[in-house]
Amino acid sequence: AALPDFMEPYPDAEVISSSRAQAESGTLDAVSLVMKAKAEPKDIIAFYTDRLKKAGFETFGKESMTKSAQVVNFRHKDNDGMLVITVSDDPDDPQSSIVSVGGNIAP
């Protein structure tokens, strides 16, 4: 199954993996997108924050930033959907970030 539009790959990113599986409970689909992007973490986070907010998600909890990774949590306003965006340094390429967008969304 295709990922929703708000999880489209970051522009010019190299997609490493992408999946969508119906949740066992049948209420939420498990989604995952992992890619390599040559971009600043703040720009990647802003790109997805904008898309997710338009799709009815809001940030919650604390944005977590370590030296090598940033994590932002999103939850959907109208259902139990929850997504986590993680942007971490690519150990093989200082110019790139490894980006993961994953969680559970309503079908």
BELTAVEN-V982483 format. One record per pair of residues at least 24 apart in sequence whose ideal C-beta (glycine too) atoms are under 8 Angstrom apart, sorted by the first residue. I is the first residue (numbers start at 1). GAP is how many residues later the second one is. If there is no record, write none. Layout:
i = [I	I]
gap = [GAP	GAP]
//
This chain:
i = [1	3	3	4	4	4	5	5	6	6	6	6	6	6	7	7	7	7	8	9	9	10	10	10	10	10	10	10	11	12	12	13	13	13	16	22	23	27	27	28	28	28	28	28	28	28	29	29	29	29	30	30	30	31	31	31	31	31	31	32	32	32	33	33	33	33	34	34	34	34	34	35	35	36	36	36	36	36	36	37	37	37	38	38	38	38	39	40	41	41	41	44	44	44	44	45	45	45	45	48	48	48	49	49	52	57	57	74	76	76	79	80	80	81	81]
gap = [28	28	30	27	51	101	46	50	42	45	46	48	49	51	24	26	44	94	43	24	26	25	27	29	34	37	38	89	36	25	26	24	26	86	82	85	81	53	79	51	52	53	76	77	78	79	75	76	77	78	72	73	74	52	70	71	72	73	74	68	69	70	66	67	68	69	64	65	66	67	68	63	64	54	57	60	61	62	63	59	60	62	55	57	58	59	58	57	29	46	56	41	43	53	55	25	27	40	42	24	37	53	25	36	31	24	26	29	29	30	27	24	26	24	25]
//
